[in-house]
Amino acid sequence: MKLLQHLFENNRRWVETVEKDNPGFFQRLSQGQAPEYLWIGCSDSRIPANEVVGLLPGELFVHRNVANLVIHTDMNLLSVMQYAVEVLQVKHIIVCGHYGCGGVLGAMGGEGLGLIDNWLRFIKDVYHRNEALLESLPEEQRADRLCELNVIQQVANLAHTTIVQDAWQRGQSLTVHGWIYAIKDGRLRDLNVCISATDQLNEIYRMDIKID
């Protein structure tokens, strides 16, 4: 007896619906992908990346982790980024956080959560750097603001990578965006942090990468 049979049934109905609305869709999809966007989002099950932005399979390359972090030693993330930028030639990288993020809330608390505490420490660093601002807010607003500040920091982290700066030095069109999603109304909000060239970075983070 097949386990999780209902999921296979869901898949069958989904395929039938897609093929009815768009005959030959899966055959065309099997020929390759050419997405213009890389989405770096949270693993939270309530934020389905393609659906949030209304894109079909094949139109959005996706990486997700707890609290949508961009950590320079995360080889999984860096491998996804390099493939997206250098092979797929995406034009936009979107870091999308969300209000009510469990990772952000966990980082704000003092309770030990186990192994994940090592991951969430990066959000604690964001809190520490912005402590004066956050402590000046009413307590009920701090978590939402930290979710926003976390996205802003991850956008900067992306722009500081050799992968992104290498693309800019090659003359490749590539822009990094910071967005946030509100689960309570399903709407995306632009945090107005957008970086598309090395000269938009603080000088200490600019790298003179040699191009052969």
Disulfide bonds with the S-S distance in Angstrom:
none
